[in-house]
Amino acid sequence: MTQSRISLQVKEIQVLRVKEVISKDPEVLGGTPVFSGTRVPFQALLDYLEGGQTLAEFLDDFPTVTRDAAIAALEQAKLLLLSQLG
């Protein structure tokens, strides 16, 4: 298998993971990306961290979001950013 084919497969798996953690539905908060199975916007996590609050504080305030989901979403955001940088 070529390197480009492997890279494509990895990207496809990453997209699937994102959809498992973050969903976007016009019927939920007007299509705002939210943690799957919740009405908690992914942006809320970023806002908490940007404001100096901890992940634990976010999870306490949004108990429908699991620690694993929050970490997975941040990991996916990191991978997306790094892939854009080349």
Secondary structure, 3 states (H helix, E strand, C coil): CCHHHHHHHHHHHHHHHHHHHEECCCCCHHHCCEECCCCCEHHHHHHHHHCCCCHHHHHHHCCCCCHHHHHHHHHHHHHHHHHHHC
